[in-house]
Structures are given as structure tokens and as C-alpha cells.
Amino acid sequence: MIDALTLAVGLAALALAAWCGFAFSRDQSTKDWHFIGMAVVSVLALVQLVVGVVRLAGGDRPTQGMAIFLAYLLGSAATVPAAGFMSLAERTRWGSATVSAGAVILAVLEVRLYDIWGG
């Protein structure tokens, strides 16, 4: 994996978590700007998914197992979009809390991906 990309995804996810957490504290639902932020974080996670698959196809292997690496890689790409869709169903402050929690989960998944790859 590319360490700088992993760091960028993790930091972007934490920034999104803080932003949506602030909206939650102000009793606001997710707005269009939040969805733009979710799109940016999701694109970064998708780039990481593509890089991971390309590295695997090129012969590189994670140190802690292929199946667990692929599971974390796919999960990290799906976390923020899933939280975004759930926030559409809950158009109250709890939608912002859902996105914030999903972004924190993504940051934790990034740390775990780094460990699994052998960082």
C-alpha cells in the first residue's frame, strides 16, 4: 500500500468526522456540503481500493493474509457511502452523528489496513 494515501484517507475521514460531529452538536442534519465531503473521502477510499487491487495483481502480498486484507479494503471503501445513505433516511441531527461515526470507523480501518499490509 502507499503510506501517504493511507494517511490521507485517514486524515480526511477524521476531518469529516469532526465536521459532522460539529453539525451534530449544533443540532443540524447533514447538508449538501457534508455530502460533498463524503464524496471526497469516498473517492480517496476508492483510489486506495484500486491501488490495493493493482498491488495484489502485481504480486505484492500483505503480511497478515490476503482474505483479511481484502475484507478490510472493501469495507473501507463502503463505510462512508453506507453512512451517507443512512443519514439520508435520518434527516435529523442523528444523521450527522451517523456520518461522523462512519468516518471514525473508516479512520480505524485505515490503521488496520496499514498493519495488515505490513506497515
C-alpha positions in Angstrom: 0.0 0.0 0.0 1.0 3.6 -0.4 1.6 5.0 3.1 0.8 8.6 2.0 -2.5 7.6 0.6 -3.4 5.6 3.7 -2.6 8.7 5.8 -4.6 11.0 3.5 -7.7 8.8 3.7 -7.4 8.5 7.5 -6.9 12.2 8.0 -9.7 13.1 5.6 -12.0 10.7 7.4 -11.2 12.3 10.8 -11.8 15.8 9.3 -15.2 14.6 8.1 -15.9 13.1 11.5 -15.1 16.3 13.2 -17.2 18.4 10.7 -20.3 16.2 11.0 -19.7 15.9 14.8 -19.8 19.7 14.9 -23.1 19.7 12.9 -24.5 17.1 15.4 -23.5 19.3 18.3 -25.4 22.2 16.7 -28.5 20.1 16.2 -28.1 20.1 12.4 -28.8 17.3 9.9 -26.4 16.5 7.0 -26.3 19.2 4.4 -25.2 19.3 0.8 -21.7 20.4 1.9 -21.4 17.3 4.1 -22.3 15.1 1.1 -19.5 16.8 -0.9 -17.1 16.0 1.9 -18.3 12.4 2.0 -17.8 12.2 -1.8 -14.2 13.4 -1.4 -13.5 10.8 1.3 -15.2 8.1 -0.7 -13.1 8.9 -3.8 -10.0 8.7 -1.7 -11.1 5.3 -0.4 -11.9 4.1 -3.9 -8.5 5.2 -5.1 -7.0 3.1 -2.3 -9.1 0.2 -3.3 -7.8 0.4 -6.9 -4.2 0.8 -5.7 -4.6 -2.2 -3.4 -6.0 -4.4 -6.1 -3.3 -3.3 -8.6 -0.6 -4.1 -6.0 -2.1 -7.5 -5.4 -2.3 -8.2 -9.1 1.3 -7.2 -9.4 2.4 -9.9 -7.0 2.7 -7.9 -3.7 1.2 -9.7 -0.7 0.0 -8.5 2.7 1.9 -9.9 5.7 -1.2 -10.9 7.6 -3.2 -12.7 5.0 -5.0 -12.0 1.7 -8.6 -12.6 2.8 -8.5 -10.3 5.8 -6.8 -7.6 3.7 -9.4 -7.8 1.0 -12.2 -7.7 3.6 -10.8 -4.5 5.2 -10.1 -2.9 1.8 -13.7 -3.5 0.6 -15.1 -2.4 4.0 -13.1 0.8 4.0 -14.5 1.6 0.5 -18.1 1.0 1.6 -18.1 2.6 5.1 -18.7 6.3 4.2 -21.2 5.7 1.4 -23.2 3.4 3.7 -23.2 6.1 6.4 -24.2 8.7 3.9 -27.2 6.7 2.7 -28.2 6.0 6.3 -28.1 9.8 7.0 -30.5 10.4 4.1 -33.0 8.2 5.9 -32.5 10.1 9.2 -32.8 13.8 8.4 -32.2 15.0 11.9 -29.0 15.6 13.9 -28.7 11.8 14.2 -27.9 11.7 10.5 -24.8 13.8 11.2 -23.9 11.6 14.1 -24.1 8.5 11.8 -21.8 10.0 9.2 -19.4 11.1 12.0 -19.3 7.6 13.4 -18.8 6.1 9.9 -15.9 8.4 9.3 -14.3 7.4 12.6 -14.7 3.8 11.6 -13.0 4.4 8.3 -10.0 6.0 10.1 -9.7 2.9 12.3 -10.0 0.7 9.2 -7.1 2.6 7.7 -4.9 2.0 10.7 -5.8 -1.7 10.5 -5.1 -1.9 6.7 -1.7 -0.4 7.4 -1.0 -3.1 10.0 -2.2 -5.9 7.8 -0.1 -4.8 4.8 3.0 -4.9 7.0 3.5 -1.3 8.0 
